[in-house]
Amino acid sequence: MHIAFDIGTGPPVLLHPSLGRSVHDFDGLANALDHAGFRVVGLEPGGVEPSDPARFSCSLADFAMEVIECAGSIELDRFVVLGHAFGNRIMRNVASYFPDRVNAIVLLGAGGKFHGDPEARAAVGATFDATLSGTDRLAAISTAFFAPGNDPAVWIDGWYPAARDVQQAALIAAEQSDWWLAEPSPMLIVQGLQDRAAPPANGQALLEERMGPTTLVELDNCGHAMLPEQPELIASAVGSFLMSLSLES
């Protein structure tokens, strides 16, 4: 893991992307948060760039430690953690193991307790299958990640099997109870109502089960991809939540 970008000034927000994808999925959101007065740090997982290969084996706790190490490398003491899909599990580990470092948690497409339907789960695997035709891969991406009617072509590229393999192994080995609630930091959950990979019941369960301050925003016409599907609504929800916290730089 390394820092792919560090933009803006103000309270720092650390970003981690989805399974087997690059932190540059956040480029639009990062620019919006920069304009809103935040310092935005994008963390690129190992295996996305040849110069930064994926580790042979890793746990979610190891990934969390890498986040802390990246923050330390730019002398950040406290920060907001923001993760999309798989990335939100890593960021919940950061908040669980290092609560004194985390000002708040933002989850996009939170999963972990209620699993996706079988067709969607199979389609997630197919998105990484280079032997499929472009048409078949596009259909798989649509099924797994996009609400009906939304264009999956924006995600036809940008898949990194080397990163996915290590991340998926860490997911399988993880104990959900270690990171699910990520108490006690304030939490924003942004959930797509048409998300078949991480169903909305996950966000609703977090809202009911957490003791710490928790806000749930549910978006219609939005699947698991989220960032290319509803960029303006996501930027508004995240920006409003962060502004409400009176964070210090």
C-alpha positions in Angstrom: 0.0 0.0 0.0 1.2 3.5 -0.8 -0.1 7.0 -1.0 -1.4 7.7 -4.6 -2.4 11.3 -4.0 -2.5 13.9 -1.2 -4.5 17.0 -2.1 -6.0 19.9 -0.3 -5.6 21.3 3.1 -7.8 21.0 6.2 -9.0 18.0 8.2 -7.5 14.8 6.6 -9.6 12.1 5.0 -8.0 8.8 4.1 -9.6 6.8 1.2 -9.4 3.0 0.4 -11.0 1.5 -2.7 -13.1 -1.6 -3.4 -12.0 -5.2 -4.0 -9.3 -5.4 -6.7 -9.7 -1.8 -7.8 -7.7 1.4 -7.7 -8.1 4.4 -5.4 -8.5 6.5 -8.5 -12.2 5.4 -8.5 -12.4 8.2 -5.9 -11.0 10.9 -8.1 -14.3 12.8 -8.4 -15.2 12.5 -4.7 -11.6 13.5 -3.8 -11.9 16.7 -5.8 -15.3 17.5 -4.3 -13.9 17.0 -0.7 -10.8 19.1 -1.6 -13.1 21.9 -2.8 -15.1 21.5 0.5 -12.0 22.3 2.5 -10.6 18.8 3.4 -7.2 17.2 2.9 -7.8 14.1 0.9 -5.3 11.2 0.9 -5.8 8.3 -1.5 -4.3 4.9 -0.4 -3.4 2.6 -3.3 -3.5 -1.1 -2.4 -0.6 -3.4 -3.2 -1.0 -5.2 -6.5 -2.5 -2.3 -8.4 0.8 -1.0 -9.7 3.7 -3.3 -10.7 6.1 -1.2 -8.6 4.0 -2.0 -5.5 3.1 -5.7 -5.6 0.5 -7.4 -3.4 1.8 -9.1 -0.3 1.9 -12.9 -0.4 -0.6 -13.1 2.5 -2.3 -10.5 4.6 -5.1 -10.2 7.1 -7.5 -7.3 7.4 -5.6 -6.3 10.6 -2.4 -6.2 8.5 -4.1 -3.9 5.9 -5.2 -1.7 8.8 -1.7 -1.4 10.0 -0.6 -0.4 6.5 -3.1 2.4 6.6 -1.7 3.6 10.0 1.8 3.4 8.5 0.8 5.5 5.5 -0.7 8.1 7.8 2.4 8.1 9.9 4.6 8.7 6.8 2.9 12.0 6.3 2.7 12.8 10.0 -1.1 12.5 10.4 -2.1 11.9 14.0 -5.9 11.8 13.6 -8.0 11.5 10.5 -11.3 10.4 9.0 -11.3 6.9 7.3 -13.4 6.4 4.2 -13.7 3.0 2.4 -15.8 1.7 -0.5 -17.0 -1.9 -0.4 -14.0 -4.0 0.6 -12.2 -0.9 1.6 -14.8 -0.1 4.3 -13.9 -3.4 6.0 -10.3 -2.3 6.1 -11.3 1.1 7.4 -13.5 -0.5 10.1 -10.5 -2.5 11.2 -8.5 0.7 11.5 -11.2 2.3 13.6 -11.6 -0.9 15.7 -7.8 -1.4 16.5 -6.8 2.3 16.5 -9.8 4.2 17.8 -7.6 7.0 19.2 -6.5 7.8 15.6 -9.9 7.9 13.9 -12.1 11.0 14.0 -14.9 9.4 12.0 -15.8 6.6 9.6 -17.5 6.8 6.2 -18.7 3.6 4.6 -19.8 3.4 1.0 -21.5 0.1 0.2 -21.1 -1.5 3.6 -21.3 -5.3 3.7 -20.2 -8.1 6.0 -23.3 -9.5 7.7 -25.9 -9.9 4.9 -24.4 -11.4 1.8 -25.3 -10.7 -1.8 -27.5 -13.0 -3.7 -25.9 -16.0 -5.5 -26.1 -14.5 -9.0 -24.5 -11.3 -7.9 -21.8 -13.1 -6.0 -20.9 -15.3 -9.0 -20.9 -12.2 -11.2 -18.3 -10.5 -8.9 -15.9 -13.4 -9.7 -16.6 -13.2 -13.4 -15.5 -9.6 -13.6 -11.9 -10.7 -13.1 -12.1 -13.5 -15.7 -10.0 -12.4 -18.6 -11.1 -15.4 -20.7 -14.7 -14.0 -21.0 -15.8 -12.0 -24.0 -16.2 -8.2 -23.5 -19.9 -8.7 -23.7 -20.0 -11.3 -21.0 -17.8 -9.4 -18.7 -19.9 -6.3 -19.1 -23.0 -8.3 -18.2 -21.2 -9.6 -15.1 -20.2 -6.1 -14.0 -23.7 -4.9 -14.5 -25.2 -7.8 -12.5 -22.7 -7.5 -9.6 -22.2 -3.8 -9.3 -24.8 -1.5 -11.0 -28.4 -0.7 -10.5 -30.7 -1.5 -13.5 -30.4 1.1 -16.2 -27.0 2.4 -15.1 -24.1 2.1 -17.5 -21.5 -0.5 -16.4 -19.1 0.4 -19.2 -17.3 2.9 -17.0 -16.0 -0.1 -14.9 -15.0 -2.4 -17.8 -11.4 -1.6 -17.0 -9.5 -1.1 -13.7 -9.6 -4.6 -12.3 -6.4 -6.0 -10.6 -6.5 -9.7 -9.9 -3.2 -9.7 -7.9 -4.7 -7.2 -5.5 -8.0 -9.1 -5.4 -6.5 -12.5 -4.6 -4.8 -11.2 -1.4 -7.7 -9.1 -0.3 -10.2 -11.9 -0.8 -8.0 -14.3 1.2 -8.0 -11.7 4.0 -11.8 -11.5 3.9 -12.2 -15.2 4.2 -9.9 -15.4 7.2 -11.4 -12.5 9.0 -13.7 -12.6 12.1 -16.6 -10.4 11.5 -17.0 -9.5 15.2 -13.5 -8.0 15.2 -14.5 -5.1 12.9 -18.3 -5.0 12.2 -19.3 -2.2 14.6 -16.1 -0.2 14.6 -17.1 1.6 17.8 -17.1 4.3 19.1 -16.3 6.8 16.3 -19.1 8.7 14.5 -20.1 6.8 11.3 -21.8 7.7 8.1 -23.1 4.8 6.0 -24.1 5.4 2.4 -25.9 2.5 0.9 -27.4 1.8 -2.5 -30.9 0.5 -2.4 -30.3 -1.6 -5.5 -27.0 -3.0 -4.2 -27.0 -6.8 -4.8 -23.5 -7.4 -3.5 -23.9 -5.7 -0.1 -27.6 -5.5 0.4 -29.2 -2.5 2.2 -29.9 -4.7 5.3 -26.2 -4.2 6.2 -26.5 -0.5 6.6 -29.8 -0.9 8.5 -28.2 -3.4 10.9 -25.3 -1.1 11.6 -27.6 1.7 12.4 -29.6 -0.4 14.8 -26.6 -2.1 16.5 -24.1 0.6 17.0 -23.8 2.6 20.2 -21.7 5.4 18.7 -23.3 8.2 16.6 -24.4 6.6 13.3 -26.0 8.2 10.2 -27.5 6.1 7.3 -28.1 7.5 3.9 -29.8 5.3 1.4 -29.6 6.1 -2.3 -32.1 5.0 -4.9 -31.0 4.1 -8.4 -27.7 3.0 -6.9 -25.9 -0.4 -6.8 -22.6 -1.5 -5.4 -20.4 0.5 -7.8 -21.9 3.7 -6.3 -19.2 6.2 -7.1 -19.9 6.4 -10.9 -23.6 5.9 -10.4 -24.5 8.7 -7.9 -21.4 10.9 -7.6 -23.2 14.2 -6.7 -25.4 12.6 -4.1 -22.5 10.8 -2.5 -20.3 13.9 -2.5 -23.2 15.8 -0.9 -23.8 13.2 1.8 -20.2 12.8 2.7 -19.4 16.5 2.7 -22.4 17.4 4.8 -21.5 14.7 7.4 -17.9 15.8 7.7 -18.8 19.4 7.9 -21.2 18.6 10.8 -18.3 17.2 12.9 -16.3 20.4 13.4 -13.0 18.5 12.6 -9.6 20.1 13.2 -6.8 20.1 10.6 
